[in-house]
Amino acid sequence: MMNESESLMRSQLVSLAQAMLNGKLPFLEGAVQVLAIKSRLSGVADRDSDFDAFVAIQSETDHLPLEAQRPLWSPTALAELEPELRRAEEWAKSFAPSACWNLIARFNTSG
């Protein structure tokens, strides 16, 4: 039996995955949020192939500012990083959607 907190975390995870698939949430932003939820789920192994995709994204892009951090950066620095941000998002799009679909299939509690 799943407790209310676990059910909420699963629902949030599915919503995040759907938002990334729908293009409403960049994969670079979503990876951080997915991994934060993973740490609060029970029964998920440290090494889990569906979550490992997001570990890879976060690991390879942790030097790039997230949306919430960008107001703290200079406009010049952000402009210089823009091509790298676009390349990183395209790279993530090459493999993260399948992980999103797998997370939705595994953690969808709405039926």
N, C-alpha and C positions, 0 to 999 in steps of 0.2 A: 504494500500500500504506500502510495506517494503522499508526502505531507504537502501542505499548501505552499510552502516556500519553494520546494522542489518543483511543483507544478508551475508556479509563477516563473521560475528560472527557465524551465523548458519552453514555456510560452514565449518568453522574451527572446530566447535563442532562435526559435523558429521565426519570430518577427524580424529579427536582425538578418537572418539568412534570406528571407523573402525580400527585405528592403535592398540588400546587396544585389540579388538577382534582378530586381525591378529597376536598378540603377538609381534608387533613391538614397543609397548610402554607399560611398566609395569603399572598395575592399580594404584600402589602407586604414580607414577609420573603423570599419566593421571588425577587422582582425583584433584590434585592441579590446573591443567590447565583447566579442565572442570568447576570447581567452579569459576575460574577467568573469564571465558567467561560468565557463568551464570549471574554474577553481571552486565554484559554489555547488556544483552538481555532484551527486553521489554516484559511485559505480563507473566512473570514467577513468580509464587507465592513464598514467602519466604520458605514455606514448600511445596516441590514438590517431590513426591515419586521417580521419576527418578533421580533427583539430590540428594535426601537424601542418596542414596547409596554412593555417592562420599563424602558427608559430613561425613558419618560414617567412610569411609576409612581414610579420612584426620584426623579426630578426634582421631582415634585409632592409627595412625602411625605418628603423627606430631613430635614425639620425634626421629624418624629415619631420617637419612640424605638422601636428594634427590641427584641425580647424580651430579648436579652442586655444591653441598656442599661437596661431598666426598673428593675432593682434599685437603680440609681444615682439614680433620680428619686424625688422625694417622692410619697407616696401621694396627696396632695391634687392635685398637678400631673397625675399620671396620671389621676385621676378626672375632672379638668377636660378632659383630652384625649380621654377615652373616646368621646364622641360624634363627634369628628373622626376618630378611628381607625376607627370603624364606617363612617362615610360614605366615607372613603377606600377601605376594603376593598370596599364595595359598588360604588363607582365603578370600581375595578380589575376587579371581577367582570363588569362590563358589556362589556369588550373583551379581557381577558387570556386567557380560555379558548381563543379561536380561535388566539391566538399559541402557547399551550401545545400544542394539537393539531398545529399546523404544525411546531413544534420536534420533537415526537415523531416525526412522519412523516419529517422530514429527517434526524434524528440517531440514530434507533433502529438499533443495530448487531446486535440479536439476531434479526433476520430479519423 
